[in-house]
């Protein structure tokens, strides 16, 4: 039964006389629904924007001739379904053909079918599946890493500066075995190690919602 019909004094005799009970009940229901929506909006979830101009994704591999570089085109997002850090999802999508080592020959080799195979697999991606806080500003991020069409579980170790302030820097490192992803070839006259080190530096700004709940 509608509360407005029971609480006759709260509604007032004049309102009851001028307005049919069903209309009154609908108005009261809409009022409570509006209040509920306002309260939900106030609670909200943290929403972050990653600023590419202040961020970078780099890689390096031990070799007889230094091989290191960066990617010029990529997108990253950090989303949450609640203020709990464990609900966070980190997504990184890199355009493989934007690789830049500062050397045209190395760039072309890495873009070729023996390495990134950019014509068949234009994107390198990381999609997190689990985030665990390991210290006051450190996190282990498990996720699916995909390169040249091969996906495997990898771990990204993150360190966050400025957590809880609304604006912070996320530094992360991940290492993977290139041969597990089908990159078995080398570069002429250059001896290359199997292990590749990836580093990310993301500038993230909270654009709405409450701060993420972190352990002290």
C-alpha positions, -999 to +999 in steps of 0.1 A: +000+000+000+012+035-008+026+053+023+008+085+012-026+068+016-018+056+051-002+088+063-033+109+057-021+137+079+012+140+062-004+144+028-032+167+039-069+166+034-070+192+007-045+172-014-064+140-010-097+157-020-082+173-051-060+144-063-070+108-070-052+083-048-035+065-077-019+098-089-008+106-053+008+072-050+027+076-082+040+110-072+053+097-039+069+067-056+087+090-081+099+112-052+115+082-035+130+070-068+146+104-075+161+105-040+175+070-045+191+080-079+207+111-063+222+090-035+235+064-060+251+092-081+268+106-050+283+072-042+294+065-078+325+047-089+360+061-095+366+072-131+401+079-144+415+094-176+449+085-188+468+114-204+490+101-233+510+133-237+524+127-201+527+089-205+549+065-223+552+028-231+588+016-237+607-017-242+642-030-242+660-063-247+696-073-241+715-076-273+749-072-288+737-039-302+712-021-280+676-026-289+652-003-271+624+019-281+589+031-276+554+031-291+541+063-304+504+054-307+484+036-280+454+039-257+450+030-220+420+030-197+416+023-159+380+015-149+363+004-116+330-010-107+333+001-071+359+021-049+376-012-041+409-015-059+403-052-066+375-042-090+398-022-112+405-032-149+435-019-168+434-020-206+463-011-229+460-012-267+491-004-287+494+001-324+523-022-332+534-003-364+541+028-342+572+011-328+602+036-328+637+025-319+653+055-335+666+033-363+647+026-395+662-008-401+654-020-366+619-006-369+612-024-402+626-057-388+604-055-357+573-047-378+580-077-400+565-112-398+594-126-377+585-102-348+554-081-344+539-091-378+519-058-379+501-065-412+484-096-397+483-084-361+481-047-359+476-045-321+495-054-289+472-055-259+471-061-222+438-067-204+440-071-166+421-099-149+432-093-113+446-064-093+461-071-059+476-044-036+509-056-023+521-025-004+512+011+003+517+021-033+525-012-051+503-036-070+505-069-089+483-069-120+476-103-136+464-101-172+462-114-207+490-101-229+486-105-267+513-099-293+514-111-329+480-129-323+493-150-294+478-145-259+494-156-226+490-147-189+516-122-177+521-101-146+525-063-145+541-049-114+529-014-107+540+014-084+517+044-079+527+079-068+500+102-056+474+076-049+443+091-033+450+126-044+430+125-076+460+126-098+489+101-099+516+085-119+516+047-125+550+031-132+549-005-143+572-032-155+566-066-172+590-091-187+581-118-212+598-145-233+596-134-270+600-170-282+568-181-264+550-157-287+566-171-319+593-145-322+621-170-327+642-152-353+670-128-348+683-097-366+714-102-389+747-096-370+728-089-337+726-114-309+693-109-291+683-122-256+649-140-253+637-119-224+620-086-233+614-059-206+584-036-210+579-005-190+548+017-188+545+052-173+509+064-171+496+098-159+461+092-146+436+118-134+404+110-115+376+128-134+346+117-113+336+095-084+352+088-050+388+079-044+399+043-047+400+025-014+436+016-006+454-002+022+477+021+042 
